[in-house]
Amino acid sequence: MDVKELKERVLKANLLLPKYGLVTFTWGNVSEYDRESGLVAIKPSGVEYDSMTADDIVVLTLDGEKVEGRLSPSSDTPTHLEIYRNFDGVCGVVHTHSRYATSFAQACIGIPPLGTTHGDYYYGEIPCTREMTDAEVKGEYELETGRVIVECCKEYRNIPAVLVANHGPFVWGKDCMEAVHNSVVLEELSAMAWITKTLRSDTPNMPQRLLDKHFFRKHGANAYYGQK
Ligand SMILES: [Zn+2]
């Protein structure tokens, strides 16, 4: 993929965040990693979505060295890069402070798998990280955030999202569009989990057999959902 195309894709993905009601003001950011060229494109820091153009998108190496763009990259860039460096097959990352997912993050609890909407996308509870330590917060905070995510998610191959405790969701996918799609689903799941638990606080997780059925009919070697 050439750099221009990468920037256009990342611009388009970023503009979907306000469209789907996932961000307020300039909060939130999307990036994409092109494994072929080794380059990452990400939203610039603090630019309004209304006026953002492809030229504002910042291009960096996986080590964070700027290759293209006159603006500073999103302050969350080191978190995105740490995810790409550690998760094979992940080429798109989204971070938002979307209301419902962030509320679970603030409560420091994961999002339990309660029904098939969840099972279609996430194979089990979407985890919440541990709290960050004093040294991590005072140190290279954004990089440390990435490290806490990696530490938390190593075991969760089929769950493309995490809640950072007291902060909000980071969501990923095979490209930036899939990561945005997963973010919209995550927000919907969070709202549904909240309502479900409000209606009945001891609602159990969905049966494992139903989770297996819904996840694996859409994902993996034996998937059959959708058009061939
Ligand atoms: Zn944030």
Boltz pocket constraint, residues with backbone or C-beta under 6 A from the ligand:
constraints:
  - pocket:
      binder: B
      contacts: [[A, 95], [A, 96], [A, 97], [A, 167], [A, 168]]
      max_distance: 6.0
